[in-house]
Amino acid sequence: MARRSAPEVNAGSMADIAFLLLIFFLVTTTIETDSGISRKLPPPQDTDQPPPILKEKNIFVVEVNKNNDLLVEEVPMELKDLREAAIKFLDNGGGTGEDRCGYCQGAKDPSSSDNPTKAVISLRNNRETTYSTYIAVQNELVAAYTTLRNREAERLYGKSFEQMEKDLKDVNYAGNKETLKEDIKKIQFLFPEKLSEAEPKK
């Protein structure tokens, strides 16, 4: 009896099907990206140059412990109150003479910061601090600077600092971008973002 040959499966189009499936998954798959914090690093310092001398009253110490508890100037504080406390410190204007701040609207407490250009916010986290708490604290501190910059931009130029930055990035902006860039620098000089991060505690 003649032996029958086994039927063959036509695999000619398998490569095309696999290629189409690959394209489908590449197009439909979303890749999660970690959100970060925009920071401009300071220029490298000359090793022979001594570090600047800071008065203790010009340093606003913010610490987050391993339990995500917030300590501001060694006093417990809720996250919702951090922004207002930072604004109060930055806008204090307690300096006299060369350190006098003519645009500050704070309490002018002599025991707090002299001038926004002298004021430094020092942030220290514990290594066990959660990432979400770290980001939330950063957001509140940056928001304090933004609030004060918005106020001065409104006073000097009639629009917020955030709007000025948007206009600078807008390709359809009809004004003079060089002038706008200089105005932004002036506002940044009035309230420079001096946010120092100490090495996390173990």
C-alpha positions in Angstrom: 0.0 0.0 0.0 1.4 3.4 -1.0 2.4 5.7 1.9 0.6 9.0 2.0 2.7 12.1 2.3 1.9 14.3 5.3 0.3 17.6 4.4 2.6 20.6 4.8 1.5 23.8 6.5 2.2 26.9 4.4 4.4 29.1 6.7 5.2 31.6 4.1 3.1 34.4 5.7 4.2 33.7 9.3 7.0 36.2 9.2 4.6 38.9 8.0 2.2 38.1 10.7 4.9 38.3 13.4 6.1 41.6 12.0 2.6 43.1 12.1 2.2 41.9 15.7 5.5 43.5 16.6 4.5 46.8 15.0 1.1 46.7 16.8 2.6 46.2 20.3 5.3 48.9 19.7 2.6 51.4 18.7 0.1 50.5 21.5 2.4 50.0 24.4 3.0 53.0 26.7 6.3 53.3 28.5 6.2 54.9 31.9 8.8 57.5 32.6 9.8 58.8 36.0 9.0 62.4 36.6 11.9 64.4 37.9 12.7 67.8 39.3 14.2 70.5 37.1 17.3 71.9 38.8 20.0 74.1 37.4 23.3 73.1 39.0 25.6 75.9 40.2 28.9 76.4 38.3 32.0 74.6 39.7 33.7 76.5 42.5 37.3 77.4 42.7 38.8 75.1 45.3 41.0 77.9 46.6 38.0 80.2 47.2 36.6 80.0 50.7 32.8 79.3 51.0 30.6 82.3 51.7 29.8 83.1 55.3 26.1 82.7 56.0 24.3 84.1 59.0 22.3 81.5 60.8 19.2 83.7 60.7 19.4 83.6 56.9 19.1 79.8 56.7 15.6 78.2 56.8 16.1 74.6 57.9 13.5 72.0 56.6 14.0 68.4 57.6 11.9 65.3 56.7 12.5 62.2 59.0 12.1 58.5 58.1 8.4 58.6 59.2 7.8 61.5 56.6 7.3 63.9 59.5 8.2 67.5 58.6 10.3 69.6 60.9 10.8 73.3 60.1 13.4 75.1 62.3 13.2 72.1 64.6 9.4 72.6 65.0 6.9 70.0 63.7 4.8 71.4 60.8 2.1 70.2 58.5 2.9 70.1 54.8 0.0 72.4 54.0 1.7 75.2 56.1 5.2 74.9 54.6 4.7 77.2 51.6 3.4 80.1 53.8 6.2 79.6 56.3 8.8 79.7 53.5 7.2 82.8 52.0 7.3 84.5 55.4 11.0 83.7 55.7 12.0 84.8 52.2 9.9 88.0 52.2 10.8 89.0 55.8 13.2 91.8 54.8 14.8 92.3 58.2 18.1 93.7 57.0 19.4 97.2 57.4 21.9 99.3 55.5 23.3 97.4 52.5 21.1 94.4 53.3 17.9 96.4 53.4 15.1 95.1 51.1 12.9 97.8 49.6 10.4 95.5 47.9 9.9 93.0 50.8 6.5 93.0 52.4 7.2 90.8 55.4 7.3 91.5 59.1 10.9 92.8 59.0 11.8 90.6 62.0 15.5 91.2 62.9 15.8 87.5 64.0 14.7 86.2 60.5 16.2 86.7 57.0 17.8 90.0 56.0 17.0 89.9 52.3 15.8 87.4 49.7 19.2 87.5 48.0 20.7 86.4 51.3 18.1 83.8 52.3 18.8 80.1 51.8 16.4 77.2 52.3 18.2 74.1 53.5 16.5 70.8 53.0 17.5 67.5 54.5 15.8 64.2 54.0 16.3 60.8 55.6 17.2 57.9 53.4 13.9 56.2 54.3 11.8 59.3 53.4 9.3 58.3 50.7 9.8 59.7 47.2 6.2 61.1 47.2 6.9 63.1 50.4 10.2 64.3 49.0 8.5 65.6 45.8 5.7 67.2 47.8 8.1 69.1 50.0 10.1 70.2 47.0 6.9 71.4 45.3 5.9 73.5 48.3 9.3 75.2 48.5 9.5 75.9 44.8 5.9 77.2 45.0 6.9 79.7 47.6 9.5 81.2 45.3 7.0 81.2 42.4 4.4 83.0 44.5 6.8 85.8 45.4 8.1 86.1 41.8 4.5 86.3 40.5 3.8 89.1 43.0 6.9 91.2 41.9 6.2 90.5 38.2 2.7 91.7 38.6 3.9 94.8 40.3 6.6 95.6 37.8 5.3 94.3 34.5 1.6 93.7 35.0 1.6 90.0 34.5 2.7 86.9 36.4 6.2 85.5 36.3 4.7 82.2 35.1 3.1 84.0 32.2 6.4 85.7 31.3 8.1 82.2 31.2 5.3 80.9 29.0 5.6 83.9 26.7 9.3 83.3 26.4 8.7 79.7 25.2 5.8 80.8 22.9 7.0 80.8 19.2 4.0 83.1 18.4 4.9 85.7 21.0 4.6 89.1 19.4 6.8 91.1 21.9 10.5 91.5 22.2 11.9 88.3 23.6 15.3 89.8 24.5 13.6 92.4 26.6 11.4 89.7 28.1 14.4 87.6 28.9 16.0 90.5 30.8 12.8 91.2 32.7 12.7 87.5 33.8 16.3 87.7 35.0 15.4 90.8 37.0 12.6 89.0 38.8 14.9 86.0 39.4 17.5 88.3 40.9 14.9 89.8 43.3 14.0 86.3 44.6 16.8 83.9 43.7 16.0 80.3 44.2 18.6 79.3 46.8 17.5 75.8 47.7 20.3 73.8 49.3 20.0 70.0 49.8 22.1 68.5 52.5 23.3 64.9 52.4 20.4 62.6 53.5 20.7 61.1 57.0 21.0 57.3 57.3 
